[in-house]
Amino acid sequence: MIIIQTPLRVSLFGGGTDFPTYFLEHGGCVLSSAIDKYIFVTIKKRFDDKLRIGYTRTEMIDNVAEIKHELIREALRLTGIEKAVEITTMGDIPDQGSGLGSSSTVTVGALHAMYAYKKELVLTERLAQEACHIEREVLGKPIGIQDQYIAAYGGLRFIEFFTSGEVQTRRIELSERTMRRLSDNLLLFFTGVTRKADTILEEQKSNIRDKISILQEIKQIAYTACNEIQNENIDAVGTLLHESWLLKKQLASQISNSALDDMYEKARQAGAIGGKISGAGGGGFLLLYVPTGYHESVRDALKGYQEYPFALGQDGSKVIFDYHR
């Protein structure tokens, strides 16, 4: 049996500039971090030739083509595993559509598990690239390419996307004190709404040509945020999150709505400096930057919403159990 632990993430800055439609012409970048919440993928050999896939439902089938879970199906196809395995996924999130990058986390984790099952060592870069290939090219998802990289690599990272198609990831090295302060000042609240990101992202993708100037501003804020964090000016994160969120809301019509705007304004009035809806928008989790002295007032202002305690995480996708018989 193999068990793979792959992190979820919070995307802080630069979202939208990781669409190839944009960065292949203009270059893009994101500042993103893994968090200490995970999706676990297990794989083990079966006694017969069937395939059993367990997630929110259970599939028992005879061949890969019959699998309804498209991420698992395409990972099996890519890795060449055709029969006699049981695969399960378990996560630390309420549901898909959370905005924490769960689809890419599952894809990276599934690939990692299958290669480990085959006793093949794979580079982290390959996991990220193959997850991008499955989600974007095979399944045609209207998504960018940041989530796959942060799930594979982990840590707090500045990821650049070049016009050549090259992707470079750089871990942001901070002192333990500074990292803890940044982590402590980020709060997550569940909006109570999960949504399918594809509709929002499809509109955002189709709007790219008309939103170049906004995306250029979002990209510049990501560079500024990276510099501010490295200079240990952590409170600048809050101000820059607010500026970036006001810009992001202009990229597609469903990124925010009156209920989400009201929730955000309540948090701001209670002491949050800035924030954003994590991921594509439209629901999922509200990420807030809140100085320590205002944590309780923000929690009180949002007492109708469930807080999701978390910390920024260091680990990327990794094997936590490996037993071959």
C-alpha positions in Angstrom: 0.0 0.0 0.0 1.1 3.5 -0.8 -0.2 6.7 0.9 0.5 10.1 -0.6 0.0 13.4 1.2 -0.4 16.4 -1.1 -1.1 19.9 0.1 -4.0 22.3 -0.6 -3.0 25.9 -1.2 -3.9 29.5 -0.8 -3.2 31.6 -3.8 -2.2 35.1 -2.6 -1.3 37.2 -5.7 -1.2 37.0 -9.4 -4.1 34.8 -10.1 -5.3 35.1 -13.7 -1.8 35.7 -15.1 -1.1 31.9 -15.1 -3.4 31.4 -18.0 -1.3 30.5 -21.1 -3.5 32.8 -23.2 -2.1 35.6 -21.1 1.4 34.7 -20.1 2.6 33.3 -23.5 2.3 36.9 -24.7 2.9 39.0 -21.6 4.6 36.7 -19.0 2.9 36.1 -15.7 3.6 35.3 -12.0 1.9 34.2 -8.8 2.7 34.2 -5.2 1.1 31.1 -3.6 1.6 28.9 -0.6 0.8 25.3 0.4 -1.1 25.0 3.6 -1.2 22.3 6.3 -4.4 20.8 4.9 -4.1 17.9 2.6 -5.6 15.4 0.2 -4.5 11.8 0.8 -4.4 9.3 -2.1 -3.9 5.6 -1.3 -3.3 2.8 -3.8 -2.9 -0.9 -3.2 -2.9 -4.1 -5.1 -6.2 -6.0 -5.4 -6.6 -9.8 -5.3 -8.5 -9.8 -8.6 -8.2 -7.7 -11.8 -11.0 -5.2 -11.0 -10.5 -1.5 -10.4 -12.0 0.0 -7.2 -12.1 3.8 -6.9 -13.3 5.3 -3.6 -14.1 9.0 -3.1 -17.5 10.5 -2.3 -18.8 7.5 -4.1 -17.4 4.0 -4.8 -16.7 2.7 -8.3 -16.1 -1.0 -9.0 -15.2 -1.5 -12.6 -13.4 -3.8 -15.0 -11.4 -1.3 -17.1 -10.0 2.2 -16.9 -12.3 3.6 -19.6 -15.4 3.0 -17.4 -14.1 5.2 -14.5 -16.3 8.2 -13.8 -13.7 10.0 -11.7 -11.9 11.7 -14.6 -8.8 12.8 -12.8 -8.1 9.3 -11.5 -9.0 7.8 -14.9 -6.6 10.0 -16.8 -3.8 9.5 -14.2 -4.2 5.7 -14.6 -4.0 6.1 -18.4 -0.9 8.3 -18.3 0.9 6.0 -15.9 -0.1 2.8 -17.7 -1.9 1.1 -14.8 -4.8 -0.9 -16.2 -6.1 -3.3 -13.6 -6.0 -4.9 -10.1 -5.7 -1.8 -7.9 -7.8 0.0 -5.3 -7.5 3.8 -5.1 -9.0 6.1 -2.5 -8.9 9.8 -2.0 -9.6 11.6 1.3 -9.4 15.3 2.0 -9.3 18.0 4.7 -11.9 20.1 2.9 -15.7 20.2 3.0 -16.2 19.6 -0.8 -14.9 20.3 -4.2 -15.4 23.9 -5.3 -13.6 25.2 -2.1 -11.1 27.4 -4.0 -8.2 25.7 -2.3 -6.9 24.0 -5.4 -8.3 20.6 -4.6 -8.6 19.3 -8.2 -4.9 19.9 -8.9 -4.0 18.5 -5.5 -5.9 15.3 -6.4 -4.2 15.0 -9.8 -0.7 15.5 -8.5 -1.3 13.1 -5.6 -2.8 10.5 -7.8 0.1 10.6 -10.2 2.6 10.5 -7.3 0.8 7.5 -5.8 0.7 5.6 -9.1 4.4 6.2 -9.8 5.3 5.1 -6.3 3.2 2.0 -6.8 5.2 1.2 -9.9 8.4 1.9 -7.9 9.3 4.8 -10.3 11.0 7.9 -8.9 9.7 11.0 -10.6 10.9 14.6 -10.5 8.6 17.1 -8.8 8.6 19.2 -12.0 7.3 16.2 -13.9 4.4 15.7 -11.5 3.4 19.3 -12.0 3.7 19.2 -15.8 1.8 16.0 -16.1 -1.0 17.3 -13.8 -1.2 20.4 -16.1 -1.4 18.1 -19.1 -4.2 16.0 -17.7 -6.3 18.9 -16.4 -5.8 21.4 -19.3 -5.0 19.4 -22.4 -6.7 16.0 -21.8 -9.8 17.2 -19.9 -9.9 20.7 -21.4 -10.4 22.5 -18.0 -10.4 26.3 -18.3 -7.7 26.7 -15.6 -4.3 28.2 -15.2 -1.1 26.3 -14.2 -0.3 27.5 -10.7 -2.1 25.0 -8.6 -0.3 22.0 -10.0 3.1 23.5 -9.2 2.4 24.5 -5.6 0.7 21.1 -4.9 3.8 19.4 -6.2 6.5 21.6 -4.7 4.9 23.0 -1.5 6.1 25.9 0.6 5.6 29.7 0.0 6.6 30.2 -3.6 6.9 32.8 -6.3 6.1 31.1 -9.6 6.9 32.8 -12.9 5.5 31.9 -16.3 7.5 33.0 -19.3 6.5 33.8 -22.9 8.6 30.8 -23.9 6.3 28.5 -21.9 9.0 27.9 -19.3 7.8 27.9 -15.6 10.2 28.8 -12.8 9.4 28.2 -9.1 11.3 29.9 -6.3 10.8 29.2 -2.6 10.5 32.4 -0.6 12.9 32.0 2.3 11.8 33.8 5.5 12.9 33.7 9.1 10.8 31.4 11.3 9.4 34.4 13.1 8.4 36.2 9.9 6.8 33.1 8.4 4.9 32.5 11.6 3.6 36.1 11.7 2.5 35.9 8.1 0.8 32.6 8.7 -0.9 33.8 11.9 -2.3 36.9 10.3 -4.1 34.9 7.5 -7.6 33.7 8.4 -9.9 31.6 6.3 -13.7 31.6 6.6 -16.0 29.2 4.7 -18.7 31.2 2.8 -21.0 28.3 3.0 -21.1 28.0 -0.8 -19.3 25.6 -3.0 -19.4 26.1 -6.7 -18.1 24.7 -10.0 -15.2 26.9 -10.9 -15.3 26.0 -14.6 -18.1 28.5 -15.4 -16.3 31.4 -13.8 -12.9 30.5 -15.2 -14.4 30.0 -18.7 -15.7 33.6 -18.6 -12.4 34.9 -17.2 -10.5 33.1 -19.8 -12.7 34.4 -22.6 -12.3 38.0 -21.2 -8.5 37.9 -21.2 -8.0 39.9 -24.4 -10.2 42.7 -23.0 -8.7 42.7 -19.5 -4.9 42.9 -20.3 -4.4 46.2 -18.5 -6.1 44.8 -15.3 -4.0 41.6 -15.5 -0.8 43.8 -15.9 -1.7 45.5 -12.7 -2.4 42.2 -10.9 0.9 40.9 -12.1 2.8 44.0 -10.8 1.1 43.7 -7.4 2.4 40.1 -7.2 6.0 41.3 -7.8 5.5 44.1 -5.2 4.1 41.7 -2.7 7.0 39.3 -3.1 9.5 42.1 -2.5 7.6 43.4 0.6 7.4 39.9 2.1 11.1 39.3 1.6 11.8 42.7 3.2 9.6 41.5 6.2 7.0 44.2 5.6 4.3 41.7 6.3 1.4 44.1 6.9 1.8 45.2 3.2 0.2 41.9 2.3 -3.1 43.1 3.6 -3.1 46.3 1.7 -2.0 44.6 -1.5 -4.5 41.8 -1.1 -7.3 44.4 -1.0 -5.9 46.2 -4.1 -5.6 42.9 -6.0 -9.1 41.8 -5.0 -10.7 45.0 -6.3 -8.9 44.3 -9.6 -9.7 40.6 -9.7 -13.5 41.2 -9.3 -13.3 43.0 -12.7 -12.1 39.8 -14.6 -15.5 38.0 -14.6 -19.0 38.7 -13.6 -19.4 35.8 -11.0 -16.1 36.2 -9.1 -18.0 38.1 -6.4 -21.6 38.9 -5.5 -23.5 41.1 -3.0 -23.4 38.4 -0.3 -19.6 37.9 -0.6 -19.0 41.7 -0.8 -21.1 42.1 2.4 -19.1 39.4 4.1 -15.8 41.0 3.1 -16.9 44.5 4.1 -17.9 43.2 7.6 -14.5 41.8 8.0 -12.8 45.0 6.9 -14.8 47.1 9.2 -13.8 44.7 12.1 -10.1 45.1 11.4 -9.1 43.0 8.4 -6.8 45.0 6.2 -7.5 43.0 3.0 -8.5 39.7 1.6 -10.0 37.8 -1.3 -12.2 34.9 -2.2 -9.7 32.1 -2.7 -9.5 30.4 -6.1 -11.8 31.3 -8.9 -14.3 33.2 -6.7 -18.0 32.9 -6.4 -17.9 31.0 -3.1 -15.6 28.6 -1.2 -13.3 30.3 1.3 -12.7 34.0 2.1 -9.0 34.6 2.9 -8.3 37.6 5.1 -5.2 39.3 6.3 -5.9 40.3 9.9 -3.4 41.8 12.4 -3.3 39.8 15.6 -5.1 42.4 17.7 -8.2 42.3 15.5 -8.6 38.5 15.2 -11.5 38.3 17.8 -13.4 41.3 16.4 -13.2 39.8 12.9 -14.4 36.4 14.2 -17.2 38.1 16.0 -18.2 40.0 12.8 -18.2 36.7 10.9 -19.7 34.6 13.6 -22.3 33.2 11.2 -19.5 31.7 9.1 -17.3 28.7 10.0 -13.6 29.5 10.4 -11.1 27.0 8.9 -7.9 27.1 11.1 -4.8 26.6 9.0 -1.1 27.4 8.7 1.1 27.9 5.8 2.8 24.6 4.9 6.3 23.7 3.9 5.8 20.3 2.3 4.9 19.4 -1.2 3.5 16.1 -2.4 5.2 13.3 -0.6 5.0 9.6 0.3 4.0 9.1 3.9 3.6 5.3 3.8 5.1 2.8 1.4 4.7 -1.0 1.9 5.2 -3.3 -1.0 4.5 -7.0 -0.5 
